[in-house]
């Protein structure tokens, strides 16, 4: 009896150690290091492993066996105590917050056995990304190791076709690569942002070129993300008119930065559609570099300057997640996320503020649904009225934007997307039960169908009698609808996949019907794209900035369903046909789209390194290839038939000179 207190103390110590180890997986930074230091000190003072009682080891084994019986999806090598494997938002991974995306640390050897390791990026969270879905598929069906070839090794004989790494263009700007990229990650984040020494950042392209590039942006991106000031097009026309007549003009640095970002995006689009007037293949790099240089003239422009609407609009056109976060916080500072009762603000500025907010929210929603990272503000904290609540102001020279009804529908769908991310994919301290997940899915699907009935009543009808603008809006909304339907129903499909892996049938008729709906949505994406004749038509009509993501999301769903053939026999033929259509889109798009080229490489690699019996029906969709080259279109002279703005073709800086002083400031001079 005298040893009882001591044994109780040991039990309490072991329990505390377990809690600390658990917490070390959830925290980062200084807290994580402090916990690891404490655990290391305890290990040095603890008894050797051999002194552990056999009863303790037996008890741990019994607990693990009980957990395995309770959760048939649990892996013996990847138990995560706070993320049960029955939850659709987790995966069989030793890193629960990464959900299978294991980024390799970049370590430099320094001295005797010491390492300086970089911080590992979080990657994709919550099993929301098709990158994770493809990785799970690859792990399940892979039969042989993937081999990658450099272009110089293409002639090397192989036992199986491989997907080689892409060659670096001799004219491309070097960028710092990411040390490791997951085998199923087709995004080009590791390429970095290409910048070049562009000389005078105030130089704009000739008027003809500027009109073409602005037209590309305003008729595609701007209709979905109306971020530009309403008067920008008229200001640009006025600028070139003054240049043409030799009059002095001076514009703010932010204005030049915004215009160059618009030109960069328009130039990228011109290469995707292979416009016959497109310029050099790296012209978008020149425009982006000029914008970067202009924004960097004052290194503290983003961090220390007072937020204003123009800065917020400029930031959002820069790259992805971090920039969107900065733009959102800038919008918070301006109060764009709340309804402003100040009726003295001009109607045109009110319209710009409201549309800027919902554009930022739409872009953040898109990125959140790809990465799984949480949105910066809950839906209930947004009181900004929808775009239709602000009367549209018709001003001569104002650029065309999407109608308010379309923007309302898109904004409501983005709010619903955030609900799906929060309810189904965001990891919680206490994971919800599967019954709760099912209820959440049913509720979200019901709300999504209600949205579709109100916003796209012609969902299953032809739109040939619509105007071009109406057809494009309907196409965008349908694609968004199918995309969110896939995200909402995907957890049930994942549950059935795990049952297939474990050889169990621990799912019910509701899971089966929801999973069938997920597969049907992926098939609907293929049917929607099949109506387009070529990549250029698809880029002009659809969301060219995310179309590869839409294709890969559907491919991931369909290929996972085909790989579980015994569970989804009925829709198998439709799924096979859809895979052929989507794979063909990637194959034809890769000639001018490096993202599509890498995406095709990822899927090609999965098929060619898997058990051939799995892909009998879709193998011919991926013909054997020894190398895949990303081809860039050749430069073609401008088409003189299309000139959106009248004027002579001349360089815009012919009459001006900007001199750089010793303090890094540019000064304007007339020649």
C-alpha positions in Angstrom: 0.0 0.0 0.0 2.9 2.3 0.6 3.8 2.3 -3.1 0.3 3.4 -4.2 0.9 7.2 -4.0 4.2 6.7 -5.9 2.4 4.7 -8.6 -0.4 7.3 -8.8 2.2 10.0 -9.2 3.8 8.1 -12.1 0.5 7.7 -13.7 -0.2 11.4 -13.4 3.2 12.2 -14.8 2.7 9.9 -17.8 -0.7 11.5 -18.4 0.8 14.9 -18.4 3.6 13.8 -20.7 1.0 12.5 -23.1 -0.9 15.8 -23.0 2.3 17.7 -23.7 3.1 15.5 -26.7 -0.4 16.0 -27.9 -0.2 19.8 -27.5 3.2 19.9 -29.3 1.4 18.7 -32.5 -1.1 21.5 -32.3 1.0 24.5 -31.6 4.0 26.1 -33.4 6.7 28.6 -32.8 8.0 29.4 -29.3 5.3 27.3 -27.6 6.3 24.2 -29.5 9.9 24.7 -28.7 9.2 25.2 -25.0 7.2 22.0 -24.9 9.9 20.0 -26.7 12.5 21.3 -24.3 10.4 20.2 -21.3 9.9 16.7 -22.9 13.6 16.4 -23.6 14.5 17.2 -20.0 11.9 14.6 -18.8 13.4 12.0 -21.1 16.9 12.6 -19.7 15.6 12.0 -16.2 13.2 9.2 -16.9 13.9 5.5 -16.6 15.1 3.5 -19.6 12.5 2.0 -21.9 13.4 -1.5 -20.7 12.2 -0.6 -17.2 8.7 0.0 -18.4 6.3 -2.5 -17.0 4.9 -5.1 -19.4 1.4 -4.3 -18.1 1.8 -0.7 -19.3 2.7 -1.9 -22.8 -0.1 -4.3 -22.8 -2.5 -1.7 -21.8 -1.4 0.6 -24.6 -1.7 -2.2 -27.1 -5.2 -3.0 -25.9 -6.3 0.6 -26.2 -5.0 0.8 -29.8 -6.8 -2.4 -30.7 -10.0 -1.1 -29.2 -9.5 2.2 -31.2 -8.9 0.2 -34.4 -12.0 -1.9 -33.9 -14.1 1.3 -33.2 -12.6 3.2 -36.2 -12.0 0.7 -39.1 -10.2 3.4 -41.1 -7.4 3.9 -38.6 -3.9 3.0 -39.7 -1.6 1.2 -37.3 1.2 3.6 -38.3 -0.6 6.9 -38.3 -2.9 7.2 -35.3 -3.9 10.8 -34.6 -5.6 10.9 -31.2 -7.4 14.2 -31.8 -8.5 13.6 -35.4 -10.5 10.3 -35.6 -10.2 8.6 -38.9 -13.9 8.3 -39.2 -13.9 12.1 -39.7 -14.0 13.1 -43.4 -11.8 16.0 -42.6 -8.8 13.9 -41.7 -6.5 11.5 -43.5 -4.1 8.8 -42.7 -1.1 10.9 -42.0 1.3 11.4 -39.1 0.9 15.2 -39.7 -2.8 15.8 -39.1 -2.7 19.5 -39.9 -1.1 18.8 -43.3 -3.4 16.0 -44.2 -0.8 14.0 -46.2 1.1 16.9 -47.7 4.4 16.3 -46.0 6.8 19.1 -46.9 10.4 18.2 -46.7 12.5 20.5 -44.5 15.3 22.3 -46.2 18.3 21.8 -44.0 21.9 23.1 -44.4 24.7 21.2 -42.7 26.6 23.6 -40.4 29.5 22.4 -38.3 29.6 19.1 -36.5 26.2 17.5 -36.9 24.1 20.7 -36.6 21.4 21.6 -39.0 19.7 24.9 -39.9 16.2 24.0 -41.0 13.8 26.3 -42.7 10.2 26.5 -41.5 7.9 24.1 -43.3 4.9 25.7 -45.0 1.5 24.5 -43.8 0.4 23.3 -47.2 -3.2 22.2 -47.7 -5.5 21.9 -44.7 -8.5 19.8 -44.0 -8.7 17.4 -47.0 -10.3 20.1 -49.1 -7.9 20.2 -52.0 -7.9 17.9 -55.1 -4.1 17.7 -54.5 -4.8 15.7 -51.4 -7.5 13.6 -53.1 -5.0 12.7 -55.8 -2.4 11.9 -53.3 -4.7 9.5 -51.5 -5.5 7.9 -54.8 -1.9 7.6 -55.8 -1.0 5.9 -52.5 -3.8 3.4 -52.9 -3.1 2.4 -56.5 0.6 3.0 -57.1 2.4 -0.2 -58.1 5.8 1.2 -59.2 8.0 4.1 -58.3 7.7 7.3 -60.4 10.7 8.3 -62.4 11.3 11.8 -63.6 13.6 12.7 -66.5 15.5 15.8 -67.4 15.3 16.8 -71.0 18.8 15.6 -71.6 17.9 12.2 -70.4 14.9 11.7 -72.6 16.7 9.2 -74.8 17.3 7.0 -71.8 15.4 3.7 -72.0 12.8 3.1 -69.4 10.8 0.2 -68.2 7.7 2.4 -68.1 6.8 5.8 -69.5 7.7 8.6 -67.1 6.6 12.2 -66.6 9.7 14.3 -66.9 10.5 17.6 -65.1 10.0 20.7 -67.1 12.9 22.5 -68.7 13.6 26.0 -67.6 13.3 28.5 -70.5 16.6 30.2 -71.3 14.7 33.5 -71.3 12.9 33.0 -68.0 13.8 35.0 -64.9 15.4 32.8 -62.2 13.4 32.4 -59.0 14.0 30.7 -55.7 12.5 27.2 -55.9 10.6 25.4 -53.1 12.8 22.6 -51.7 10.1 20.0 -52.1 6.8 19.7 -54.1 4.3 16.9 -53.5 4.0 14.5 -56.4 0.4 15.4 -56.9 0.8 19.2 -56.4 0.4 20.7 -59.9 0.4 24.3 -58.8 3.3 26.4 -59.8 4.1 27.9 -56.4 7.7 26.5 -56.6 8.4 28.6 -59.7 8.3 31.8 -57.6 7.4 35.2 -59.0 9.4 36.1 -62.1 10.7 39.7 -62.1 13.0 41.5 -64.4 15.0 44.7 -64.6 12.5 46.7 -66.7 14.2 50.1 -66.6 11.9 53.1 -66.4 8.8 51.9 -64.5 6.7 54.8 -65.7 7.0 53.7 -69.3 3.7 52.4 -70.7 3.2 50.3 -73.9 2.0 52.0 -77.1 -1.6 53.0 -77.2 -2.7 50.2 -79.5 -1.1 47.6 -77.2 -2.5 49.2 -74.1 -6.1 49.1 -75.5 -5.8 45.4 -76.4 -4.4 44.4 -73.0 -7.0 46.5 -71.1 -9.8 44.9 -73.2 -8.6 41.4 -72.3 -8.7 42.2 -68.6 -12.0 44.1 -68.6 -14.0 41.5 -70.6 -12.8 38.5 -68.5 -11.4 39.1 -65.0 -13.1 42.4 -64.3 -16.5 41.1 -64.9 -16.0 38.5 -62.1 -13.8 40.7 -59.8 -14.9 44.4 -60.4 -11.9 45.9 -58.5 -10.8 48.6 -60.9 -11.9 52.2 -60.3 -14.8 52.9 -62.6 -13.0 55.8 -64.3 -9.7 54.0 -65.0 -10.4 53.4 -68.7 -11.4 57.0 -69.3 -8.2 58.1 -67.4 -6.1 55.9 -69.5 -7.7 57.2 -72.7 -7.0 60.8 -71.5 -3.4 59.9 -70.6 -2.7 58.7 -74.2 -4.6 61.6 -75.7 -2.4 64.1 -73.8 0.7 62.1 -74.8 -0.4 62.3 -78.4 -0.7 66.1 -78.2 2.5 66.6 -76.3 0.9 68.0 -73.2 2.3 67.5 -69.7 0.7 64.9 -67.4 1.6 63.5 -64.1 -0.1 60.5 -62.4 0.4 59.0 -59.0 2.7 56.0 -58.6 -0.2 53.8 -57.5 -2.0 54.6 -60.7 0.9 53.4 -62.8 1.2 50.3 -60.7 -2.5 49.5 -61.1 -2.3 50.0 -64.9 0.8 47.8 -65.2 -0.9 45.0 -63.2 -3.9 45.2 -65.5 -1.5 44.9 -68.5 0.3 42.0 -66.9 -2.9 40.0 -66.5 -4.1 41.0 -70.0 -0.8 39.9 -71.5 -1.1 36.5 -69.7 -4.5 36.0 -71.2 -3.3 36.9 -74.7 -0.8 34.1 -74.6 -3.4 31.6 -73.3 -5.8 32.3 -76.2 -2.9 32.7 -78.7 -4.1 36.0 -79.8 -2.6 37.0 -83.2 -1.5 40.3 -81.7 0.3 39.0 -78.7 3.7 40.3 -77.9 6.8 38.6 -76.5 6.2 35.6 -74.3 7.5 37.4 -71.2 5.8 40.7 -71.6 3.6 40.0 -68.6 6.8 39.7 -66.5 7.9 43.2 -67.7 4.5 44.7 -66.6 4.5 42.9 -63.3 8.1 44.0 -62.6 7.2 47.6 -63.3 4.3 47.4 -60.9 6.5 45.8 -58.3 9.1 48.5 -58.7 6.6 51.2 -58.3 5.0 49.7 -55.2 8.5 49.2 -53.8 9.7 52.8 -54.2 8.3 53.4 -50.7 9.2 50.1 -49.0 6.6 50.8 -46.3 3.7 51.6 -48.7 1.7 48.6 -47.6 2.7 48.3 -44.0 3.1 51.8 -42.8 0.9 54.0 -45.1 -2.6 54.8 -44.2 -5.0 52.4 -46.0 -6.9 53.9 -48.9 -9.1 52.4 -51.6 -6.6 52.7 -54.4 -4.0 50.7 -52.4 -6.5 48.1 -51.6 -7.4 47.7 -55.3 -3.8 47.5 -56.3 -2.9 44.8 -53.7 -5.6 42.5 -54.7 -4.3 42.2 -58.2 -1.0 40.9 -56.9 -0.3 37.2 -56.1 -2.5 34.9 -54.1 -2.9 34.3 -50.4 -0.6 36.7 -48.6 -1.5 39.6 -50.8 -5.2 38.9 -50.4 -4.8 38.8 -46.6 -3.1 42.2 -46.7 -5.8 43.6 -49.0 -8.6 42.3 -46.7 -7.0 43.9 -43.6 -6.7 47.1 -45.6 -10.4 46.8 -46.4 -11.2 46.3 -42.7 -9.4 49.5 -41.9 -11.6 51.3 -44.4 -14.7 49.7 -43.0 -15.6 48.0 -46.4 -17.0 45.0 -44.6 -19.7 46.9 -42.8 -22.7 48.9 -44.0 -21.8 52.5 -44.0 -24.6 54.9 -43.0 -22.8 57.9 -44.4 -25.1 59.0 -47.2 -22.8 61.9 -48.2 -20.5 59.5 -50.0 -21.0 59.9 -53.8 -22.9 57.0 -55.4 -20.1 56.1 -57.7 -17.7 55.8 -54.8 -20.2 53.7 -52.8 -20.5 51.3 -55.8 -16.7 51.1 -56.0 -16.4 50.3 -52.3 -19.1 47.7 -52.2 -17.8 45.9 -55.3 -14.2 46.1 -54.1 -15.2 44.3 -50.9 -17.2 41.5 -52.6 -14.4 41.0 -55.1 -11.9 40.6 -52.3 -14.2 38.2 -50.6 -14.7 36.2 -53.8 -11.0 35.9 -54.3 -10.4 34.9 -50.7 -13.2 32.3 -51.0 -11.6 30.8 -54.0 -8.2 30.5 -52.4 -9.7 29.1 -49.2 -11.6 26.4 -51.0 -8.3 25.4 -52.7 -5.9 25.5 -49.7 -8.3 24.8 -46.8 -7.0 27.9 -45.0 -9.7 29.7 -43.0 -11.3 32.9 -44.2 -10.3 36.0 -42.4 -13.8 37.1 -41.3 -16.9 35.0 -40.4 -20.0 35.5 -42.6 -22.0 36.9 -39.7 -19.6 39.8 -39.3 -20.1 41.0 -42.8 -22.9 43.6 -43.1 -21.9 45.1 -46.5 -24.9 45.2 -48.8 -24.9 43.1 -51.9 -23.9 44.9 -55.1 -27.5 45.3 -56.3 -28.3 47.3 -53.2 -26.3 50.2 -54.6 -27.8 51.8 -57.7 -25.6 51.5 -60.7 -24.2 54.8 -61.9 -23.9 55.3 -65.6 -20.9 57.5 -66.3 -19.5 58.1 -69.9 -16.2 56.3 -70.3 -16.8 53.8 -67.5 -15.6 50.3 -68.2 -18.2 47.6 -68.6 -18.8 45.4 -65.6 -21.0 42.4 -64.8 -24.6 43.2 -63.9 -25.5 43.4 -60.3 -27.7 40.3 -60.4 -24.8 38.2 -61.4 -22.5 39.7 -58.7 -25.2 39.1 -56.1 -25.5 35.4 -57.1 -21.7 35.0 -57.0 -21.4 36.7 -53.6 -24.1 34.5 -52.1 -22.4 31.4 -53.5 -19.1 32.5 -51.9 -20.8 33.0 -48.6 -22.2 29.4 -48.9 -18.7 28.2 -49.8 -17.3 29.7 -46.6 -20.0 27.8 -44.7 -19.0 24.5 -46.3 -15.3 25.1 -45.5 -16.1 26.0 -41.9 -18.6 23.1 -41.4 -16.9 20.3 -43.2 -13.2 21.0 -43.6 -12.0 23.2 -40.8 -10.3 21.1 -38.1 -11.7 21.5 -34.6 -10.2 20.8 -31.1 -13.0 18.2 -30.7 -13.8 16.6 -34.1 -17.6 16.4 -34.9 -19.3 13.0 -35.2 -20.1 11.5 -38.6 -23.8 12.0 -37.9 -23.2 15.7 -37.4 -21.2 15.8 -40.7 -24.1 14.1 -42.5 -26.6 16.6 -41.1 -24.3 19.5 -42.2 -24.0 18.1 -45.7 -27.7 17.7 -46.1 -28.3 21.3 -44.9 -25.7 22.7 -47.2 -26.9 20.7 -50.2 -30.5 22.0 -49.5 -29.3 25.6 -49.4 -27.2 25.1 -52.5 -30.2 23.8 -54.4 -32.2 26.7 -53.2 -29.6 29.1 -54.5 -29.5 27.3 -57.9 -33.3 27.5 -58.2 -33.2 31.3 -57.6 -30.0 32.2 -59.5 -29.7 29.8 -62.3 -33.2 28.4 -63.1 -31.9 27.5 -66.6 -29.4 25.1 -65.0 -30.3 22.2 -67.2 -31.4 24.2 -70.2 -29.6 25.4 -73.3 -28.6 29.0 -73.4 -28.2 29.5 -77.1 -30.8 32.3 -77.2 -28.9 34.3 -74.6 -26.6 37.2 -75.3 -22.8 36.5 -75.1 -22.6 38.2 -71.8 -25.6 36.2 -70.4 -24.1 33.0 -71.7 -20.8 33.8 -70.0 -22.4 34.6 -66.7 -24.5 31.5 -66.8 -21.4 29.4 -67.6 -19.5 30.9 -64.7 -22.3 30.3 -62.2 -22.8 26.7 -63.4 -19.2 26.0 -63.0 -19.2 27.5 -59.5 -22.3 25.6 -58.6 -20.7 22.2 -59.6 -17.5 23.1 -57.9 -19.3 23.8 -54.6 -21.5 20.7 -54.9 -18.3 18.6 -55.2 -16.8 20.2 -52.1 -20.0 19.7 -50.1 -20.6 16.1 -51.0 -16.9 15.0 -51.2 -16.7 13.8 -47.5 -19.2 11.0 -48.2 -17.2 9.8 -51.2 -14.1 9.9 -49.1 -15.8 7.7 -46.4 -16.7 5.1 -49.0 -13.2 5.2 -50.3 -11.8 4.4 -46.9 -14.3 1.6 -46.4 -13.2 0.2 -49.8 -9.5 0.4 -48.6 -10.4 -1.3 -45.3 -12.7 -3.9 -46.8 -15.7 -2.9 -44.8 -19.1 -1.5 -45.5 -19.4 1.0 -42.7 -21.6 3.4 -44.6 -25.3 3.8 -45.2 -27.6 4.6 -48.1 -27.3 8.4 -47.3 -23.5 8.2 -47.7 -24.0 6.3 -51.0 -26.5 8.8 -52.4 -24.4 11.8 -51.4 -21.3 10.2 -52.9 -23.2 9.6 -56.2 -24.2 13.3 -56.2 -20.5 14.2 -55.9 -19.7 12.0 -58.9 -22.6 13.4 -60.9 -21.3 16.9 -60.3 -17.9 16.0 -61.6 -19.5 14.5 -64.7 -21.6 17.6 -65.1 -18.4 19.7 -65.3 -17.1 17.5 -68.1 -20.5 17.9 -69.9 -20.4 21.7 -69.4 -16.9 22.0 -70.9 -17.7 19.7 -73.8 -19.9 22.4 -75.3 -16.8 24.5 -76.0 -14.9 24.0 -79.2 -11.3 24.8 -78.3 -9.2 26.2 -75.4 -9.4 29.8 -76.6 -13.2 29.7 -76.5 -13.1 28.1 -73.1 -10.7 30.7 -71.8 -12.8 33.6 -73.2 -16.1 32.2 -71.7 -14.9 30.6 -68.5 -12.7 31.4 -65.5 -9.3 31.1 -67.2 -7.6 31.9 -63.9 -9.0 28.7 -62.2 -10.2 26.5 -65.0 -7.4 23.9 -64.5 -8.4 23.7 -60.9 -12.0 22.9 -61.9 -10.8 20.2 -64.3 -8.4 18.6 -61.8 -11.1 18.7 -59.0 -13.5 16.7 -61.2 -10.8 14.3 -62.4 -9.8 13.6 -58.8 -13.4 12.7 -57.9 -14.0 10.6 -61.0 -10.7 8.7 -60.8 -11.2 7.9 -57.1 -14.7 6.6 -57.9 -13.3 4.4 -60.8 -10.6 3.1 -58.5 -13.4 1.9 -56.1 -15.2 0.1 -58.9 -17.2 -2.3 -56.7 -18.8 0.6 -54.9 -19.8 2.7 -58.0 -20.6 0.3 -60.8 -23.7 2.2 -62.1 -22.1 5.5 -63.0 -18.8 3.9 -64.2 -19.4 4.3 -67.9 -20.3 8.0 -67.5 -17.3 8.5 -65.3 -15.0 6.9 -67.9 -16.3 9.1 -70.7 -15.9 12.2 -68.5 -12.3 11.3 -67.6 -11.6 11.1 -71.4 -13.1 14.5 -72.0 -11.3 16.2 -69.1 -7.9 14.6 -69.8 -8.2 15.7 -73.4 -8.8 19.3 -72.3 -5.6 19.2 -70.2 -3.7 17.7 -73.2 -4.7 20.4 -75.6 -4.4 23.2 -73.1 -0.8 22.3 -72.1 0.7 23.8 -75.3 0.3 27.3 -73.9 -0.6 26.7 -70.3 2.2 25.5 -68.0 -0.2 24.8 -65.2 -2.3 22.5 -67.4 1.0 20.8 -68.5 2.0 20.0 -65.0 -1.6 19.0 -64.1 -1.6 16.5 -67.0 1.8 15.3 -65.9 0.5 14.5 -62.4 -2.5 12.5 -63.6 -0.4 10.8 -66.3 2.0 9.7 -63.7 -0.7 8.2 -61.5 -2.1 6.2 -64.3 1.3 5.0 -65.7 2.7 4.0 -62.3 -0.4 2.2 -61.0 -1.7 -1.4 -61.3 -2.8 -1.5 -64.9 -6.0 -3.4 -64.0 -7.3 -0.3 -62.2 -7.3 1.9 -65.2 -8.3 -0.5 -68.0 -11.2 1.7 -69.1 -9.3 5.1 -69.1 -5.7 4.0 -70.1 -6.2 5.2 -73.7 -7.0 8.7 -72.4 -3.3 9.0 -71.5 -1.2 7.8 -74.5 2.4 6.8 -73.8 4.8 9.8 -73.9 8.5 10.0 -73.3 8.5 13.7 -72.9 6.1 16.6 -72.5 7.4 20.0 -73.6 5.7 23.2 -72.6 5.5 25.1 -75.8 5.2 28.9 -76.0 3.5 30.6 -78.9 5.7 32.4 -81.4 5.6 36.2 -81.5 3.2 37.5 -84.1 2.8 41.1 -85.3 -0.2 43.1 -84.1 -3.5 42.8 -85.9 -4.2 46.3 -87.4 -7.9 45.4 -87.9 -8.7 45.7 -84.2 -7.9 49.0 -82.5 -10.1 49.7 -79.5 -8.7 53.2 -79.1 -8.0 55.7 -81.9 -4.5 57.1 -82.1 -1.1 56.8 -83.5 1.2 53.9 -82.5 4.1 55.4 -80.5 5.9 54.8 -77.3 4.2 56.6 -74.4 7.4 57.9 -72.9 8.6 59.6 -76.1 7.7 63.0 -74.7 8.7 62.4 -71.1 11.6 61.6 -69.0 11.7 60.4 -65.3 15.0 61.0 -63.6 16.1 59.1 -60.5 17.7 61.2 -57.7 20.0 60.2 -54.9 17.1 59.4 -52.6 15.4 56.9 -54.9 12.7 59.3 -56.1 11.7 59.8 -59.7 11.2 63.3 -61.1 9.0 64.1 -64.1 10.4 66.3 -67.0 9.1 67.3 -70.3 11.5 66.8 -73.3 
